[in-house]
Amino acid sequence: MNLLTLSLAYVRARALNAGLNVLLLGLGVGTIVVLLLFSRQLEQRLERDARGIDLVVGAKGSPLQLILSSVYHIDIPTGNIPLVDAERLKSNPLIQATVPLALGDNYEGFRIVGTDPTYVKLYDGKPSEGRLWTKPFEAVLGNEVAAHSRLRVGEQFVGSHGIVEAGEKHEHSPYTVVGVLQPSGSVLDRLVLTSVESVWEIHGQGHHDEDEADEEKPGEPKHLQPQEVTAVLVQYRSPMAAAVLPRQINGQSALQAASPAFESARLLNIVGVGVDTVQAFALILILCAALSVFIALYNALRERSYDLAVMRTLGASRWKLFAAVLIEGLILGGLGVALGLLLGHLLTGVLGMWMQASQRVHVTGWTVVPGELLLILLALGVGLLSALLPALLAYRTDIAKVLTQR
């Protein structure tokens, strides 16, 4: 009988006790796996969604709220800004390009975003079907929107007022689907894109129809309400703009400028506090598992002292007994980490499906992050260290003393 077979036999002999130790270790490892997968994918998603956007300009309010609503589309906008102020940004020598965003409606919970085709280019988006919009009330669906709604090119739909599905439907202003975007792994997948003019028309900021236009008197405005946009995405012309432009906008106008990089880092820092707390709890579980494994092996060693003495008389060396107990600890650690990895990935997958169904940040359990390798080594180390003292006691077994006591 080799050492591995012998150690497995000892584990099977105390199956209930071993199972509880493995479960405790697995719960700790699984919790940390969920945190690793979630935080890593959240960080990657924030980076992808903010790609190519140096600054966001919008109405005064919370800078983080402005970024969440205009870049990640997961919060309520801070308000609207006059179109003339947004247009004035284009002439700033520190700005290379601007992309307008007009928000306010949704389709089955997915945001309808009025913008121009430059917004699609920010994320290297390309149509998998049809084309991009060229006139008002033509819409392009993100991949997730198309999969959820099952709308195809040429079909029509109506949006609902506000950012929740329960809002009043704009039955008088249907959109026509002219394209569906390829999956990009970015915020584009969760959006319905159309022209800014479409949003204006629906909310009374578009042109009068021809009959009303004929009745307008000279000098009267040709719009029902002043035209506005929700935010403007800005790309810098040079690195110097990062130091000058935000302060210039915040200090000299009624607008607000917020940096996606800075606010994303602040958001991750806020989330990180909760992650660290849960991670500390998981580490406590792992330490408890280590203590439990140690107690179990120590008690098992006392019960098996006679067996070990007999093995010594049959020719087993001290080192073989030492190795047998260490292998038993490694087996418990290996089973615990395997269970933890399985539970962590399964739970993350379930959470990912729930978050995707509720149109939140998408995460998946079908990926591996670098921190998992360190976690495997940690769990195996816990099993090894827990078995170290019992293994030393096995090594120092006094054959004559044990045999004479029986």
SELUM-336244 format. One record per residue (C-alpha): residue number from 1; residue in three letters; x, y, z. Coordinates in steps of 0.2 Angstrom, whole numbers, plus 5000, padded with zeros to 4 digits. Layout:
<doses>
+-----+------+------+-------+------+
! pos ! code ! east ! north !   up !
+-----+------+------+-------+------+
! NUM !  Ala !    X !     Y !    Z !
...
+-----+------+------+-------+------+
</doses>
This chain:
<doses>
+-----+------+------+-------+------+
! pos ! code ! east ! north !   up !
+-----+------+------+-------+------+
!   1 !  Met ! 5000 !  5000 ! 5000 !
!   2 !  Asn ! 5008 !  5017 ! 4995 !
!   3 !  Leu ! 5007 !  5033 ! 5005 !
!   4 !  Leu ! 4993 !  5041 ! 4995 !
!   5 !  Thr ! 4982 !  5026 ! 4996 !
!   6 !  Leu ! 4985 !  5025 ! 5015 !
!   7 !  Ser ! 4981 !  5043 ! 5017 !
!   8 !  Leu ! 4965 !  5042 ! 5007 !
!   9 !  Ala ! 4960 !  5027 ! 5018 !
!  10 !  Tyr ! 4962 !  5037 ! 5034 !
!  11 !  Val ! 4951 !  5051 ! 5026 !
!  12 !  Arg ! 4938 !  5039 ! 5021 !
!  13 !  Ala ! 4938 !  5031 ! 5039 !
!  14 !  Arg ! 4933 !  5048 ! 5046 !
!  15 !  Ala ! 4922 !  5054 ! 5032 !
!  16 !  Leu ! 4910 !  5065 ! 5041 !
!  17 !  Asn ! 4923 !  5074 ! 5051 !
!  18 !  Ala ! 4933 !  5076 ! 5035 !
!  19 !  Gly ! 4918 !  5082 ! 5025 !
!  20 !  Leu ! 4914 !  5096 ! 5038 !
!  21 !  Asn ! 4932 !  5102 ! 5037 !
!  22 !  Val ! 4932 !  5102 ! 5018 !
!  23 !  Leu ! 4915 !  5111 ! 5018 !
!  24 !  Leu ! 4922 !  5125 ! 5030 !
!  25 !  Leu ! 4937 !  5127 ! 5019 !
!  26 !  Gly ! 4927 !  5127 ! 5003 !
!  27 !  Leu ! 4915 !  5140 ! 5009 !
!  28 !  Gly ! 4930 !  5152 ! 5013 !
!  29 !  Val ! 4939 !  5149 ! 4997 !
!  30 !  Gly ! 4922 !  5150 ! 4987 !
!  31 !  Thr ! 4918 !  5167 ! 4995 !
!  32 !  Ile ! 4935 !  5174 ! 4990 !
!  33 !  Val ! 4933 !  5167 ! 4972 !
!  34 !  Val ! 4917 !  5176 ! 4970 !
!  35 !  Leu ! 4925 !  5192 ! 4976 !
!  36 !  Leu ! 4940 !  5190 ! 4965 !
!  37 !  Leu ! 4929 !  5186 ! 4949 !
!  38 !  Phe ! 4916 !  5200 ! 4953 !
!  39 !  Ser ! 4929 !  5214 ! 4957 !
!  40 !  Arg ! 4940 !  5209 ! 4942 !
!  41 !  Gln ! 4926 !  5209 ! 4930 !
!  42 !  Leu ! 4919 !  5225 ! 4937 !
!  43 !  Glu ! 4936 !  5234 ! 4935 !
!  44 !  Gln ! 4938 !  5227 ! 4917 !
!  45 !  Arg ! 4920 !  5233 ! 4912 !
!  46 !  Leu ! 4923 !  5250 ! 4920 !
!  47 !  Glu ! 4939 !  5252 ! 4910 !
!  48 !  Arg ! 4931 !  5246 ! 4893 !
!  49 !  Asp ! 4915 !  5257 ! 4895 !
!  50 !  Ala ! 4926 !  5273 ! 4898 !
!  51 !  Arg ! 4938 !  5269 ! 4884 !
!  52 !  Gly ! 4942 !  5284 ! 4873 !
!  53 !  Ile ! 4932 !  5296 ! 4885 !
!  54 !  Asp ! 4943 !  5309 ! 4894 !
!  55 !  Leu ! 4930 !  5320 ! 4901 !
!  56 !  Val ! 4911 !  5321 ! 4903 !
!  57 !  Val ! 4902 !  5338 ! 4903 !
!  58 !  Gly ! 4885 !  5339 ! 4910 !
!  59 !  Ala ! 4873 !  5348 ! 4922 !
!  60 !  Lys ! 4879 !  5353 ! 4940 !
!  61 !  Gly ! 4877 !  5339 ! 4953 !
!  62 !  Ser ! 4887 !  5324 ! 4959 !
!  63 !  Pro ! 4902 !  5320 ! 4947 !
!  64 !  Leu ! 4900 !  5302 ! 4951 !
!  65 !  Gln ! 4882 !  5302 ! 4946 !
!  66 !  Leu ! 4886 !  5311 ! 4930 !
!  67 !  Ile ! 4899 !  5297 ! 4926 !
!  68 !  Leu ! 4887 !  5283 ! 4931 !
!  69 !  Ser ! 4873 !  5290 ! 4920 !
!  70 !  Ser ! 4882 !  5296 ! 4905 !
!  71 !  Val ! 4896 !  5283 ! 4903 !
!  72 !  Tyr ! 4890 !  5267 ! 4912 !
!  73 !  His ! 4871 !  5271 ! 4910 !
!  74 !  Ile ! 4867 !  5264 ! 4927 !
!  75 !  Asp ! 4861 !  5280 ! 4936 !
!  76 !  Ile ! 4849 !  5295 ! 4934 !
!  77 !  Pro ! 4856 !  5309 ! 4924 !
!  78 !  Thr ! 4860 !  5325 ! 4934 !
!  79 !  Gly ! 4850 !  5335 ! 4922 !
!  80 !  Asn ! 4851 !  5343 ! 4905 !
!  81 !  Ile ! 4862 !  5357 ! 4898 !
!  82 !  Pro ! 4858 !  5369 ! 4884 !
!  83 !  Leu ! 4863 !  5364 ! 4866 !
!  84 !  Val ! 4872 !  5381 ! 4864 !
!  85 !  Asp ! 4883 !  5377 ! 4878 !
!  86 !  Ala ! 4887 !  5360 ! 4872 !
!  87 !  Glu ! 4891 !  5367 ! 4854 !
!  88 !  Arg ! 4902 !  5380 ! 4862 !
!  89 !  Leu ! 4914 !  5366 ! 4868 !
!  90 !  Lys ! 4918 !  5361 ! 4850 !
!  91 !  Ser ! 4927 !  5377 ! 4848 !
!  92 !  Asn ! 4939 !  5375 ! 4863 !
!  93 !  Pro ! 4957 !  5373 ! 4857 !
!  94 !  Leu ! 4960 !  5360 ! 4871 !
!  95 !  Ile ! 4946 !  5348 ! 4864 !
!  96 !  Gln ! 4949 !  5336 ! 4850 !
!  97 !  Ala ! 4931 !  5329 ! 4848 !
!  98 !  Thr ! 4914 !  5329 ! 4857 !
!  99 !  Val ! 4900 !  5317 ! 4857 !
! 100 !  Pro ! 4883 !  5323 ! 4863 !
! 101 !  Leu ! 4871 !  5312 ! 4873 !
! 102 !  Ala ! 4852 !  5314 ! 4875 !
! 103 !  Leu ! 4844 !  5303 ! 4887 !
! 104 !  Gly ! 4827 !  5301 ! 4895 !
! 105 !  Asp ! 4818 !  5286 ! 4888 !
! 106 !  Asn ! 4820 !  5267 ! 4888 !
! 107 !  Tyr ! 4814 !  5252 ! 4879 !
! 108 !  Glu ! 4810 !  5237 ! 4891 !
! 109 !  Gly ! 4822 !  5244 ! 4903 !
! 110 !  Phe ! 4836 !  5247 ! 4891 !
! 111 !  Arg ! 4842 !  5265 ! 4889 !
! 112 !  Ile ! 4838 !  5274 ! 4873 !
! 113 !  Val ! 4852 !  5286 ! 4869 !
! 114 !  Gly ! 4852 !  5300 ! 4857 !
! 115 !  Thr ! 4869 !  5303 ! 4850 !
! 116 !  Asp ! 4879 !  5302 ! 4833 !
! 117 !  Pro ! 4888 !  5288 ! 4825 !
! 118 !  Thr ! 4904 !  5294 ! 4833 !
! 119 !  Tyr ! 4898 !  5286 ! 4849 !
! 120 !  Val ! 4898 !  5269 ! 4841 !
! 121 !  Lys ! 4916 !  5272 ! 4835 !
! 122 !  Leu ! 4922 !  5275 ! 4852 !
! 123 !  Tyr ! 4920 !  5256 ! 4856 !
! 124 !  Asp ! 4924 !  5250 ! 4838 !
! 125 !  Gly ! 4906 !  5245 ! 4836 !
! 126 !  Lys ! 4900 !  5238 ! 4820 !
! 127 !  Pro ! 4883 !  5232 ! 4814 !
! 128 !  Ser ! 4880 !  5213 ! 4812 !
! 129 !  Glu ! 4864 !  5217 ! 4803 !
! 130 !  Gly ! 4858 !  5232 ! 4794 !
! 131 !  Arg ! 4867 !  5249 ! 4796 !
! 132 !  Leu ! 4868 !  5264 ! 4808 !
! 133 !  Trp ! 4855 !  5277 ! 4809 !
! 134 !  Thr ! 4854 !  5292 ! 4796 !
! 135 !  Lys ! 4838 !  5301 ! 4801 !
! 136 !  Pro ! 4827 !  5303 ! 4816 !
! 137 !  Phe ! 4817 !  5288 ! 4823 !
! 138 !  Glu ! 4829 !  5276 ! 4815 !
! 139 !  Ala ! 4837 !  5265 ! 4829 !
! 140 !  Val ! 4851 !  5253 ! 4831 !
! 141 !  Leu ! 4850 !  5240 ! 4845 !
! 142 !  Gly ! 4865 !  5233 ! 4855 !
! 143 !  Asn ! 4867 !  5215 ! 4855 !
! 144 !  Glu ! 4859 !  5211 ! 4872 !
! 145 !  Val ! 4845 !  5222 ! 4868 !
! 146 !  Ala ! 4842 !  5213 ! 4852 !
! 147 !  Ala ! 4843 !  5196 ! 4860 !
! 148 !  His ! 4831 !  5201 ! 4874 !
! 149 !  Ser ! 4818 !  5209 ! 4863 !
! 150 !  Arg ! 4820 !  5198 ! 4848 !
! 151 !  Leu ! 4817 !  5213 ! 4837 !
! 152 !  Arg ! 4824 !  5212 ! 4819 !
! 153 !  Val ! 4829 !  5225 ! 4806 !
! 154 !  Gly ! 4813 !  5233 ! 4799 !
! 155 !  Glu ! 4802 !  5231 ! 4814 !
! 156 !  Gln ! 4796 !  5245 ! 4825 !
! 157 !  Phe ! 4795 !  5248 ! 4844 !
! 158 !  Val ! 4790 !  5262 ! 4855 !
! 159 !  Gly ! 4800 !  5269 ! 4870 !
! 160 !  Ser ! 4794 !  5273 ! 4887 !
! 161 !  His ! 4797 !  5289 ! 4896 !
! 162 !  Gly ! 4810 !  5289 ! 4910 !
! 163 !  Ile ! 4824 !  5276 ! 4914 !
! 164 !  Val ! 4812 !  5262 ! 4920 !
! 165 !  Glu ! 4801 !  5251 ! 4910 !
! 166 !  Ala ! 4785 !  5257 ! 4919 !
! 167 !  Gly ! 4785 !  5274 ! 4911 !
! 168 !  Glu ! 4772 !  5281 ! 4899 !
! 169 !  Lys ! 4774 !  5274 ! 4882 !
! 170 !  His ! 4777 !  5286 ! 4867 !
! 171 !  Glu ! 4765 !  5278 ! 4856 !
! 172 !  His ! 4764 !  5292 ! 4844 !
! 173 !  Ser ! 4783 !  5291 ! 4840 !
! 174 !  Pro ! 4788 !  5273 ! 4835 !
! 175 !  Tyr ! 4806 !  5269 ! 4831 !
! 176 !  Thr ! 4811 !  5258 ! 4816 !
! 177 !  Val ! 4826 !  5246 ! 4819 !
! 178 !  Val ! 4839 !  5249 ! 4805 !
! 179 !  Gly ! 4853 !  5239 ! 4813 !
! 180 !  Val ! 4860 !  5227 ! 4826 !
! 181 !  Leu ! 4877 !  5229 ! 4833 !
! 182 !  Gln ! 4890 !  5215 ! 4835 !
! 183 !  Pro ! 4894 !  5210 ! 4853 !
! 184 !  Ser ! 4907 !  5222 ! 4859 !
! 185 !  Gly ! 4908 !  5218 ! 4878 !
! 186 !  Ser ! 4905 !  5236 ! 4882 !
! 187 !  Val ! 4890 !  5247 ! 4887 !
! 188 !  Leu ! 4885 !  5247 ! 4868 !
! 189 !  Asp ! 4878 !  5230 ! 4870 !
! 190 !  Arg ! 4864 !  5236 ! 4883 !
! 191 !  Leu ! 4859 !  5252 ! 4873 !
! 192 !  Val ! 4847 !  5257 ! 4860 !
! 193 !  Leu ! 4855 !  5271 ! 4849 !
! 194 !  Thr ! 4846 !  5284 ! 4839 !
! 195 !  Ser ! 4849 !  5302 ! 4833 !
! 196 !  Val ! 4848 !  5316 ! 4846 !
! 197 !  Glu ! 4834 !  5324 ! 4835 !
! 198 !  Ser ! 4824 !  5309 ! 4839 !
! 199 !  Val ! 4824 !  5312 ! 4857 !
! 200 !  Trp ! 4821 !  5331 ! 4854 !
! 201 !  Glu ! 4806 !  5327 ! 4844 !
! 202 !  Ile ! 4798 !  5315 ! 4857 !
! 203 !  His ! 4801 !  5328 ! 4871 !
! 204 !  Gly ! 4794 !  5343 ! 4862 !
! 205 !  Gln ! 4811 !  5350 ! 4857 !
! 206 !  Gly ! 4810 !  5346 ! 4839 !
! 207 !  His ! 4804 !  5357 ! 4824 !
! 208 !  His ! 4786 !  5360 ! 4821 !
! 209 !  Asp ! 4778 !  5351 ! 4808 !
! 210 !  Glu ! 4776 !  5360 ! 4791 !
! 211 !  Asp ! 4758 !  5366 ! 4794 !
! 212 !  Glu ! 4763 !  5374 ! 4810 !
! 213 !  Ala ! 4779 !  5381 ! 4803 !
! 214 !  Asp ! 4769 !  5390 ! 4789 !
! 215 !  Glu ! 4759 !  5399 ! 4803 !
! 216 !  Glu ! 4775 !  5405 ! 4812 !
! 217 !  Lys ! 4778 !  5423 ! 4812 !
! 218 !  Pro ! 4795 !  5430 ! 4807 !
! 219 !  Gly ! 4807 !  5431 ! 4821 !
! 220 !  Glu ! 4798 !  5418 ! 4832 !
! 221 !  Pro ! 4809 !  5402 ! 4837 !
! 222 !  Lys ! 4806 !  5387 ! 4826 !
! 223 !  His ! 4807 !  5375 ! 4841 !
! 224 !  Leu ! 4794 !  5371 ! 4854 !
! 225 !  Gln ! 4807 !  5371 ! 4868 !
! 226 !  Pro ! 4825 !  5376 ! 4869 !
! 227 !  Gln ! 4835 !  5361 ! 4863 !
! 228 !  Glu ! 4846 !  5352 ! 4876 !
! 229 !  Val ! 4857 !  5337 ! 4878 !
! 230 !  Thr ! 4861 !  5327 ! 4894 !
! 231 !  Ala ! 4879 !  5327 ! 4893 !
! 232 !  Val ! 4894 !  5328 ! 4881 !
! 233 !  Leu ! 4908 !  5316 ! 4880 !
! 234 !  Val ! 4925 !  5324 ! 4877 !
! 235 !  Gln ! 4942 !  5319 ! 4870 !
! 236 !  Tyr ! 4957 !  5329 ! 4874 !
! 237 !  Arg ! 4968 !  5337 ! 4861 !
! 238 !  Ser ! 4984 !  5336 ! 4872 !
! 239 !  Pro ! 4989 !  5330 ! 4889 !
! 240 !  Met ! 4989 !  5348 ! 4895 !
! 241 !  Ala ! 4970 !  5348 ! 4894 !
! 242 !  Ala ! 4968 !  5336 ! 4908 !
! 243 !  Ala ! 4975 !  5349 ! 4920 !
! 244 !  Val ! 4967 !  5364 ! 4913 !
! 245 !  Leu ! 4950 !  5360 ! 4905 !
! 246 !  Pro ! 4940 !  5352 ! 4920 !
! 247 !  Arg ! 4945 !  5367 ! 4931 !
! 248 !  Gln ! 4940 !  5379 ! 4917 !
! 249 !  Ile ! 4923 !  5372 ! 4914 !
! 250 !  Asn ! 4919 !  5370 ! 4933 !
! 251 !  Gly ! 4924 !  5387 ! 4937 !
! 252 !  Gln ! 4919 !  5398 ! 4923 !
! 253 !  Ser ! 4902 !  5390 ! 4917 !
! 254 !  Ala ! 4886 !  5383 ! 4924 !
! 255 !  Leu ! 4892 !  5366 ! 4918 !
! 256 !  Gln ! 4901 !  5352 ! 4927 !
! 257 !  Ala ! 4916 !  5342 ! 4921 !
! 258 !  Ala ! 4920 !  5325 ! 4928 !
! 259 !  Ser ! 4934 !  5313 ! 4924 !
! 260 !  Pro ! 4929 !  5295 ! 4921 !
! 261 !  Ala ! 4946 !  5289 ! 4926 !
! 262 !  Phe ! 4945 !  5298 ! 4943 !
! 263 !  Glu ! 4927 !  5294 ! 4947 !
! 264 !  Ser ! 4929 !  5276 ! 4942 !
! 265 !  Ala ! 4944 !  5274 ! 4954 !
! 266 !  Arg ! 4933 !  5282 ! 4967 !
! 267 !  Leu ! 4919 !  5270 ! 4964 !
! 268 !  Leu ! 4931 !  5255 ! 4965 !
! 269 !  Asn ! 4938 !  5262 ! 4981 !
! 270 !  Ile ! 4920 !  5263 ! 4988 !
! 271 !  Val ! 4916 !  5245 ! 4982 !
! 272 !  Gly ! 4933 !  5239 ! 4988 !
! 273 !  Val ! 4928 !  5243 ! 5006 !
! 274 !  Gly ! 4914 !  5231 ! 5006 !
! 275 !  Val ! 4925 !  5218 ! 4996 !
! 276 !  Asp ! 4938 !  5219 ! 5009 !
! 277 !  Thr ! 4926 !  5217 ! 5023 !
! 278 !  Val ! 4919 !  5201 ! 5015 !
! 279 !  Gln ! 4936 !  5195 ! 5011 !
! 280 !  Ala ! 4942 !  5197 ! 5029 !
! 281 !  Phe ! 4927 !  5186 ! 5034 !
! 282 !  Ala ! 4932 !  5173 ! 5021 !
! 283 !  Leu ! 4949 !  5173 ! 5028 !
! 284 !  Ile ! 4942 !  5170 ! 5045 !
! 285 !  Leu ! 4933 !  5155 ! 5038 !
! 286 !  Ile ! 4949 !  5148 ! 5031 !
! 287 !  Leu ! 4958 !  5150 ! 5047 !
! 288 !  Cys ! 4944 !  5141 ! 5056 !
! 289 !  Ala ! 4945 !  5127 ! 5043 !
! 290 !  Ala ! 4964 !  5126 ! 5047 !
! 291 !  Leu ! 4961 !  5125 ! 5065 !
! 292 !  Ser ! 4948 !  5112 ! 5063 !
! 293 !  Val ! 4959 !  5101 ! 5051 !
! 294 !  Phe ! 4973 !  5102 ! 5064 !
! 295 !  Ile ! 4962 !  5097 ! 5078 !
! 296 !  Ala ! 4955 !  5083 ! 5067 !
! 297 !  Leu ! 4972 !  5076 ! 5062 !
! 298 !  Tyr ! 4979 !  5078 ! 5080 !
! 299 !  Asn ! 4964 !  5068 ! 5087 !
! 300 !  Ala ! 4965 !  5055 ! 5073 !
! 301 !  Leu ! 4984 !  5053 ! 5076 !
! 302 !  Arg ! 4981 !  5049 ! 5095 !
! 303 !  Glu ! 4968 !  5036 ! 5090 !
! 304 !  Arg ! 4980 !  5028 ! 5077 !
! 305 !  Ser ! 4995 !  5028 ! 5087 !
! 306 !  Tyr ! 4995 !  5009 ! 5089 !
! 307 !  Asp ! 4993 !  5007 ! 5070 !
! 308 !  Leu ! 5008 !  5019 ! 5067 !
! 309 !  Ala ! 5018 !  5009 ! 5080 !
! 310 !  Val ! 5014 !  4992 ! 5071 !
! 311 !  Met ! 5018 !  5000 ! 5054 !
! 312 !  Arg ! 5035 !  5005 ! 5061 !
! 313 !  Thr ! 5038 !  4987 ! 5067 !
! 314 !  Leu ! 5034 !  4981 ! 5050 !
! 315 !  Gly ! 5048 !  4992 ! 5042 !
! 316 !  Ala ! 5039 !  5009 ! 5039 !
! 317 !  Ser ! 5052 !  5023 ! 5042 !
! 318 !  Arg ! 5049 !  5038 ! 5052 !
! 319 !  Trp ! 5049 !  5049 ! 5037 !
! 320 !  Lys ! 5035 !  5038 ! 5029 !
! 321 !  Leu ! 5024 !  5041 ! 5044 !
! 322 !  Phe ! 5028 !  5059 ! 5043 !
! 323 !  Ala ! 5024 !  5060 ! 5025 !
! 324 !  Ala ! 5007 !  5050 ! 5027 !
! 325 !  Val ! 5000 !  5063 ! 5039 !
! 326 !  Leu ! 5006 !  5078 ! 5028 !
! 327 !  Ile ! 4998 !  5070 ! 5013 !
! 328 !  Glu ! 4982 !  5068 ! 5023 !
! 329 !  Gly ! 4982 !  5087 ! 5026 !
! 330 !  Leu ! 4986 !  5090 ! 5008 !
! 331 !  Ile ! 4971 !  5079 ! 5003 !
! 332 !  Leu ! 4959 !  5089 ! 5014 !
! 333 !  Gly ! 4966 !  5106 ! 5008 !
! 334 !  Gly ! 4965 !  5100 ! 4990 !
! 335 !  Leu ! 4947 !  5094 ! 4992 !
! 336 !  Gly ! 4943 !  5111 ! 5001 !
! 337 !  Val ! 4950 !  5121 ! 4987 !
! 338 !  Ala ! 4942 !  5111 ! 4973 !
! 339 !  Leu ! 4925 !  5113 ! 4982 !
! 340 !  Gly ! 4928 !  5132 ! 4984 !
! 341 !  Leu ! 4932 !  5135 ! 4966 !
! 342 !  Leu ! 4917 !  5125 ! 4961 !
! 343 !  Leu ! 4905 !  5134 ! 4972 !
! 344 !  Gly ! 4913 !  5151 ! 4968 !
! 345 !  His ! 4912 !  5150 ! 4950 !
! 346 !  Leu ! 4894 !  5142 ! 4950 !
! 347 !  Leu ! 4888 !  5156 ! 4962 !
! 348 !  Thr ! 4896 !  5170 ! 4951 !
! 349 !  Gly ! 4888 !  5162 ! 4936 !
! 350 !  Val ! 4871 !  5162 ! 4945 !
! 351 !  Leu ! 4874 !  5181 ! 4950 !
! 352 !  Gly ! 4879 !  5185 ! 4933 !
! 353 !  Met ! 4863 !  5178 ! 4925 !
! 354 !  Trp ! 4853 !  5187 ! 4938 !
! 355 !  Met ! 4862 !  5204 ! 4935 !
! 356 !  Gln ! 4860 !  5201 ! 4916 !
! 357 !  Ala ! 4842 !  5198 ! 4917 !
! 358 !  Ser ! 4840 !  5214 ! 4928 !
! 359 !  Gln ! 4851 !  5223 ! 4915 !
! 360 !  Arg ! 4865 !  5228 ! 4927 !
! 361 !  Val ! 4884 !  5225 ! 4926 !
! 362 !  His ! 4886 !  5208 ! 4917 !
! 363 !  Val ! 4898 !  5196 ! 4926 !
! 364 !  Thr ! 4901 !  5177 ! 4922 !
! 365 !  Gly ! 4908 !  5162 ! 4931 !
! 366 !  Trp ! 4916 !  5155 ! 4916 !
! 367 !  Thr ! 4932 !  5164 ! 4917 !
! 368 !  Val ! 4948 !  5162 ! 4928 !
! 369 !  Val ! 4957 !  5177 ! 4936 !
! 370 !  Pro ! 4976 !  5177 ! 4941 !
! 371 !  Gly ! 4972 !  5178 ! 4960 !
! 372 !  Glu ! 4964 !  5160 ! 4959 !
! 373 !  Leu ! 4982 !  5152 ! 4958 !
! 374 !  Leu ! 4987 !  5161 ! 4974 !
! 375 !  Leu ! 4971 !  5155 ! 4982 !
! 376 !  Ile ! 4975 !  5137 ! 4977 !
! 377 !  Leu ! 4992 !  5138 ! 4985 !
! 378 !  Leu ! 4985 !  5146 ! 5000 !
! 379 !  Ala ! 4972 !  5132 ! 5003 !
! 380 !  Leu ! 4985 !  5119 ! 5000 !
! 381 !  Gly ! 4997 !  5128 ! 5012 !
! 382 !  Val ! 4983 !  5128 ! 5025 !
! 383 !  Gly ! 4981 !  5109 ! 5024 !
! 384 !  Leu ! 5000 !  5107 ! 5025 !
! 385 !  Leu ! 5003 !  5118 ! 5040 !
! 386 !  Ser ! 4988 !  5111 ! 5049 !
! 387 !  Ala ! 4995 !  5093 ! 5047 !
! 388 !  Leu ! 5013 !  5099 ! 5051 !
! 389 !  Leu ! 5012 !  5096 ! 5070 !
! 390 !  Pro ! 5003 !  5080 ! 5069 !
! 391 !  Ala ! 5015 !  5074 ! 5056 !
! 392 !  Leu ! 5030 !  5078 ! 5068 !
! 393 !  Leu ! 5021 !  5068 ! 5082 !
! 394 !  Ala ! 5019 !  5054 ! 5070 !
! 395 !  Tyr ! 5038 !  5055 ! 5066 !
! 396 !  Arg ! 5042 !  5055 ! 5085 !
! 397 !  Thr ! 5031 !  5040 ! 5089 !
! 398 !  Asp ! 5039 !  5029 ! 5103 !
! 399 !  Ile ! 5036 !  5011 ! 5097 !
! 400 !  Ala ! 5040 !  5003 ! 5113 !
! 401 !  Lys ! 5030 !  5014 ! 5124 !
! 402 !  Val ! 5014 !  5013 ! 5113 !
! 403 !  Leu ! 5015 !  4994 ! 5111 !
! 404 !  Thr ! 5017 !  4991 ! 5130 !
! 405 !  Gln ! 5002 !  5002 ! 5134 !
! 406 !  Arg ! 4990 !  4991 ! 5124 !
+-----+------+------+-------+------+
</doses>
